[in-house]
Amino acid sequence: MRQTVADLEASRIREVANAGLGRDDVLAFWFGESDEVTPEPIRQAAIDSLQRGETFYAHNLGLPELREAVARYASGLHPQVDASRIAITSGGVNALMLAMQALVDPGDDVVAITPVWPNLTAQPAILGGKVRCLPLVPREGAWSLDLAALRKTVTAGTKLLIVNAPNNPTGWTLTRDEQQQILDHCRQTGTWILADEVYERLYYAPTPKGCAPSFLDVSVPDDRLVVVHSFSKSFLMTGWRLGWLVLPPALMDGMGKLIEFNTSCASVFTQRAAIAALAHSDEITPRVVAHLKQCRDTLLPLLAEVPGVRVAPALGGMYAFFQLEGYTDSLALAKRLVTEAGLGLAPGSAFGPEADGWLRWCFASKDPQRLVDGVARLRTWLAAQAR
């Protein structure tokens, strides 16, 4: 095995979850997914496809009708996106890896804004990229980006800047002005931007189109910009493994080849399900977002009242990211909460060293009462430590 792969750190979220395997008394909030099943029209479209016998290969870049549907969907939220710039992928993770494979050579300088989901720093490292982290700055529980630090960090020698906003785990979200400044700087340095925008619809500030600011709003098709999306979050389709990329025209031919050498294509029946998801997006996604906002507004005030907790409302995403006074080793803390309190949270250190001492709580719960019960368990555990 290549040494780079052997040296990869295993997921600390999985490490915590493994500590709770087989225990039905644990309230689990460690993974980034809802416990609500995929809506019926989406599931039925996949069933119908299988009944028709659609079990064969598809075009590398995806079914033409799905690429057109994605383009219409994206163009309804942002300036016109042509279907010729869309590539359908076998999940958002696959989309990210394909983008890295298209752009990162061994030895390339790659900058990632952190804390961030660990795949985004591991993937370029697997390809031999030299990954540097640009940490967000926490203030009173909220995280923000130092643009002056970004300008110093991203130089003419930087091949790729990785930005995940709305951010997993912090909920940090870029403003349109910040995106414009980042794009202008990267145009000057010749740096590619990989924008992971899978949480763009899980955005809780009122906006005319119901989505977070996107780099698509400030860019032109030929910019050195790749935008990654997924059906997982906004359509409750995590297990379906379907995503898409918005690419500059110059990358499209090469992306078709990369998909061929990775997965060949996404399965047809999942693509049929995605077409149904987009057809019903005006019903499904607003309901999902409204429910997640209810969950957020249930959890955050309760957490904020817990002695020693520092937390700020998340503008986007599906997570509460909080600090617990007196605890600096988040992995050890998360394991203790599983075994001693029956509460499953993700350790902040899974997302970067600057987030050690923090915990991530996924609030995407079908029943908000689970969140109330979880906070009660945290309170009870903390009270026991104080005795």
N, C-alpha and C positions, 0 to 999 in steps of 0.2 A: 504494500500500500504506500502511496506517496506520503512523505513525511508531513506535508501540509494538511492532508486529510486526517492522518493519525493524530495530529496535534489539535484538531478542532475540539472545542469544549462542548460537551453534551449539553442539551437544553436543561437549564436549571428549573424551568417550569415543569418539565417532565419529571425531573428529580423529586420535586415536591409532590407532584401528582402520584408518583409511584409509591410515596410514603402512605398515601391514603387508599391505595388499591385494595379492593375487597371489603372496604368499610362502608356500609350503607348509612352510617350515622354522620358522615361528613357532609357538610354543606359546601359544595365545590363551586368556586368562582374563579378558578385559575386559568381556564382556557378562554380564548377570545372568540366565543361563539354564543349565540342564544340557545336556550334549551327548548325553543319553539320549533316545530317541524316546518318544513318547506310548505308554502301554501298549495292547496289542492290543484288549482289550474296548472301549476308548474309540474307537479308530479304526474297529473293526467296526461300532459303533453308527452312526457317521456314514455309512459305506458303505451300510449297510442303509437308512438314511433316504433317501439319494440314489437308491438302487435303487427305493424306493417312490415316487419322484417328488416328495419334499417340498422343492420348490424355490420356494415362494411366500412371501408376507409372513406374519408372525406378529403376535400382539398386541404393542403397543408395550412393555408391561412384561414380556413373556416368556411362554413356554408355561405355562399353569396348572400342568401336572404338574411342570415344572422349578421353578417358584416354590415349590410344595409340598415338593419334594425338598430344595431349599435350606433351607427353613424347618425341616424335620426335622433336617437336618444341623446347622444352627446351634443348634437347641434341644437337640441331644445334647451340645453343648459348653458352652452358656451357658443362662441362664434362657430361658423360652419366647419364641420369636420367631415371630410369626404370618406366614403367607404374604402377607397383605395389605400387609405392610411391605417386601416384597422387590421390587426392580426388577432385571431382567436387562439387562446392558449388553454392548456390543461391545468387551469388554476392560476390564481394570482402569484403563487410562489414560482410556478413555471414561467410566468411572464417576466418576473424579476430576473430569474436565472438566464433566460434567453436574452434579455437586455444586457446583462453583464457579459455574456458570451459574445455578444455583438460588439462590445465597446472596450473591454478590459483585456490588455495584453500583460504578460508577466512583467513585473517591475513598474507598472503604471501607478502613478500617484492617484489615490482615490480618497476623497473626503466624505465622511458621513456625519450628518447632524444627529447627535445623540442626546439623551437616551433614545434607543430605537429597538424595534423588534430584531432579535439577534441574527436572523437570516440575512438582513441587509448589510451587515458587516462581514458575515461568514462567507457569503457567496463570492464577493470579489477576492477575498483571501484565498478561497479554493482555486481560483483562476490565476493566482500568483500576483495579484495586485497588492500594493503596499497601502494598507488602509490607515488613515489618520482620522481621529474623531474630533469634531467641533462641538463641545458640549453646550447645550442650552443652559440658561442661568435660572435657578429657582429663587423666587422671592415670595415669601408668605404663602408657600404652597403652589404658586403658579410659575410656569416656566416660560422663558422668553428667549429670543435670539438676539445676540449682539452682532449687528450687521458690520460694525467696524472690525470685529474679530473675524468675521467671515471674509471680508475683503483682504485681510492679511493672510488668512489661511489658504484661500483658493487663489492660486497663482497661475502664471502662464504654463507652469509645469504640471498643473493638475488636470488629469484626463477626465475625471468624472466627479460630480457632486451629487450625493444621494440625499434626497429630501423626502421625508414622510410627514405630510400634513394634510388633514388632521392626524395628529401623531399618536402612535401606539408606543409607549404607554401613557404619556403625560396629558393628552388632550390638547396640547399646544397646536395652534392653527395660525398660518401665515395670513397677513392682510394682503390685499391686492397690491398696495404700494410696496410692501416688502418683496413680493414676488417680482415686481417690475425691477426693483433695485438689484435683486439677485440675478435676474436674467440679463440685465444690462452689464453687470460685472462679468458674468460668464461669457457674454458675447465678446468682451474685451480680451479675456484671457484665453478664449477658444476652448473653454471647458464644457463638456456635455453635462446636462442635468438629467438625472433619473428621478422623476417625481412619482412617488408612490401615493396615489390619491384614492385608495380603495375605500376610505372613510368619508369621501366628500359629501355623500348624502346624509350621513349621520352627523348633522350639524344643527346646533340648537339656537343660534342667533337668527332672528327674523331676516330673511332675504327674499327678494322677489321670486327667485327660481328654486328656492329650497335646497341650496347646496353651498358648500364652502368655496372660497376663492380658489381658482385653479390656474396653473401656469398656462392652460389653454386660452385663458381670457386675455393674456398679455403677449402671447407669442404669435409667430407666423409659421406656416408649415415647414419652412426650410431651416428653422432654428435647430440648434443641437439640443433637442429636447425629446425625451421619451417619457410618456405618461402611462402608468400602470393602473389597471382597474381589475375588479373582481366582482363576480355575481354573489360572492359568499355573504357579505354583510348586509347590503341593502335589500336583498331578496331572500334571506334566510336559506342560503344554498351552500353552506360550508362544505358539506360532504360531496357535493357534485363535482368539484374541482374544475371550475371553468372561469376563465378570465379573459382579458384582452389588453392589447397594447395600442396606443396611438403613436405612430412613428412618422418621421420625416420621409418623404417619398424615396429618398436615396437609400434608405435601409430596407425597403420592402422586399426586394429580390433576395437579398441575403437572409432576411428573416425567414422567408419560406424555406430556404435550405436548412437553416438551423432547426426549425421545427421538425423537418423531415428527419434530421439526425438525432433528435431528442425523443419525440413521441410520435412522429409521422403526422398526427392530427388529433384533435379532440374528438371524442366519440359523438356520433350523429345524434343519438337519443338525448344526450345532455345538451347538445346545441338546440334541439327542438324545444327542450324545456326552457332554455334561455330565451328563445323567441317568444314563448308564452309569457315568461317573466317580464320582458320588455313591453309586450302588448298590454299587460295588466299593471304596469309600473305606477300609473296614477292612482291605483287602488292600494297596491301592496306597500310601496315604499313609504308614503305618508303615514300609513297606519303603523308600520314598523318604527318609524322615527318618533311618532307621537308616544308610542308605548315606551320606547327607550328613554325619552325625556321624562316620562312619568317615573320610570325606574331611577333615573339619575336624581330627580327631585325628591324621591323617597330616601335614597341612600345618603346623599351628600349632607343634608342637614343633620341626620342622625350621627354620621361619622364626625362632623364638626363639633358635636356636643360631647364627644368622648374625650375625657381628660388626656392631654398629651398628644392628641392628633392634630396635625397640620395638613389641611387639604384645601384646595381651591376648586370651584366648579369647572368641569371640563366643557369647553366650547364645542368640541367635536369628539367623535369616537364613541366607545362604549365602556370606558374605564374611569374609575376613581383611582387616582394615584396619590398616595398619602404617606406622610412621615409619622412615625410613632416615637415620641421623645424617649431617649434612654436606650434605644435599640439601634445599633449600627450595622449588625450583621444580618442582612435581610434574609439570606438563605436559611440560616439557623433559626431565625424568628418564624419564617413561614413553615418550617418543618415542625417546630414546637406547636404552632397554632393548629396544625393538622392533628398531631398526636394527642395534644392536651385539651384543645378546645373544639375539635371537630369542625374546623373552619379552614377551607382551602383557598389560599390566595397565592399570587405569583410574586416571587421575590424581585425587588427592584434591580438587584445585581445581574439578573438575566438580561437586562437591557443596556448594561454598561456600568463601569465602575463608579461613575458620578451619581448613579441612582441607588447605590448601596445604602441601606437604611430606609429605603422606601418600599412600599408594597403596592401591587396593582390588584384592584378588585373589579372584575368584569360584572357590570350591573345589568347585562342583557338577560333578564330573568322573566319567564312567562308569568310567574306569580311574584309580584313585588313583596309579598309577605316573607319570602325567603330572605330578602335583603334585610328586613326588619329583624328576623330571627338571627341572621348572621351578625348584625351589630350587637345584639343582646349577648351572643356567645363571646364576642370580643370584649365587651364590658365585663362579663363575668370572669373571663380569664385574667384581665388586667387587675381586677379587684383581688383575685387570688394571689397575684404576684406582689401586691402591696401589703399583704398581711405578714 
